C-alpha cells in the first residue's frame, strides 16, 4: 500500500528583471511597498498626531514640574521664591541704586509683574534649547511627534507661572492695587504669550538639536533681551524723556514682543498703568507675534522632524 506525501506547492516566482540590480533604492522601495522609517508626515497629519498626544503633553509637563524641585528641601516653594528673589535683587540694583523707580507709580507691583512675565518667556526658551538634545533616549525609543517636547516644556513653564501668580496677587493687594475687571485681560495675554513662547521654543529646539552649543549661548542673548524689554524700567517713561530718539530704536522698543506681553499684563493687573503707556495697536502686536512665532516655529520645527535623534 503506497503512501502519498502532500508537499506544499512552491510560491510563485517573482519574474526576474535584469534591470532590477540597477534600480535606485527609491524605485525598489516603491516596487515592494516599503516606506522610510520615521518619515516626516504631511503638515495636517502632523497636527492631528500632535493633538492626539495632548494628554501625553500635559502629563509630561506636570511630571517635569513636580520633579523640578523634588531634591530641594523647600520643594515646590522655590517656584515662587525664585522669581521673588530675582525681583528683590532687581529692586535693590535698579530701583534703589540706579533710581529707575522714580516717576513709576506702584514700582514694586510694576517690577514683580515684569519679572514674573519675563521669567515665563525666558524659562520656556531655555528649556526649548534642550528639548530634543536632552531627551534623546525618549526620542529614539518612542515614536511620537517631536514637537510634543518643546510644547510640553512651554506648558510646564505656564503651569509654574500660574502657580506663582498666587504670590503676585498677594503682592498686588499688599501694595494697595485693587482687584478690577481688567484682571480678566490677563487670560488672553497669557494665552498669546504661551503661543509665542511655544513657537520660539520649537525654533531653538531644532537649532539645539543640531548645535548643542546654542544652550551655552542662549543665556547671554536672553539677558540682553531682558535689559531692553522694560522689565526693571518703564519704556514709556524713557521714550517720553528722549523725544529725539531714532525712530528705528523707538519701534524696536515698542514692538519688542517680550515688552508687549509684559506691558499688557501690567495694564491688566495694575490700575496705575494706563492705556496711554501701551504702544499703538498693542493687541494687534500681541496677536501678530503669537501667530508669527507659533505658526512659523511649528512649521520650521516640522520640516526637520525626521532628523531628530539621528546621528
Residue, then its C-alpha position, 0 to 999 in steps of 0.5 A: x500500500x503506497x503512501x502519498x506525501x502532500x508537499x506544499x506547492x512552491x510560491x510563485x516566482x517573482x519574474x526576474x528583471x535584469x534591470x532590477x540590480x540597477x534600480x535606485x533604492x527609491x524605485x525598489x522601495x516603491x516596487x515592494x511597498x516599503x516606506x522610510x522609517x520615521x518619515x516626516x508626515x504631511x503638515x495636517x497629519x502632523x497636527x492631528x498626531x500632535x493633538x492626539x498626544x495632548x494628554x501625553x503633553x500635559x502629563x509630561x509637563x506636570x511630571x517635569x514640574x513636580x520633579x523640578x524641585x523634588x531634591x530641594x528641601x523647600x520643594x515646590x516653594x522655590x517656584x515662587x521664591x525664585x522669581x521673588x528673589x530675582x525681583x528683590x535683587x532687581x529692586x535693590x540694583x535698579x530701583x534703589x541704586x540706579x533710581x529707575x523707580x522714580x516717576x513709576x507709580x506702584x514700582x514694586x507691583x510694576x517690577x514683580x509683574x515684569x519679572x514674573x512675565x519675563x521669567x515665563x518667556x525666558x524659562x520656556x526658551x531655555x528649556x526649548x534649547x534642550x528639548x530634543x538634545x536632552x531627551x534623546x533616549x525618549x526620542x529614539x525609543x518612542x515614536x511620537x511627534x517631536x514637537x510634543x517636547x518643546x510644547x510640553x516644556x512651554x506648558x510646564x513653564x505656564x503651569x509654574x507661572x500660574x502657580x506663582x501668580x498666587x504670590x503676585x496677587x498677594x503682592x498686588x493687594x499688599x501694595x494697595x492695587x485693587x482687584x478690577x475687571x481688567x484682571x480678566x485681560x490677563x487670560x488672553x495675554x497669557x494665552x498669546x504669550x504661551x503661543x509665542x513662547x511655544x513657537x520660539x521654543x520649537x525654533x531653538x529646539x531644532x537649532x539645539x538639536x543640531x548645535x548643542x552649543x546654542x544652550x551655552x549661548x542662549x543665556x547671554x542673548x536672553x539677558x540682553x533681551x531682558x535689559x531692553x524689554x522694560x522689565x526693571x524700567x518703564x519704556x514709556x517713561x524713557x521714550x517720553x524723556x528722549x523725544x529725539x530718539x531714532x525712530x528705528x530704536x523707538x519701534x524696536x522698543x515698542x514692538x519688542x514682543x517680550x515688552x508687549x506681553x509684559x506691558x499688557x499684563x501690567x495694564x491688566x493687573x495694575x490700575x496705575x498703568x494706563x492705556x496711554x503707556x501701551x504702544x499703538x495697536x498693542x493687541x494687534x502686536x500681541x496677536x501678530x507675534x503669537x501667530x508669527x512665532x507659533x505658526x512659523x516655529x511649528x512649521x520650521x520645527x516640522x520640516x526637520x522632524x525626521x532628523x531628530x535623534x539621528x546621528 
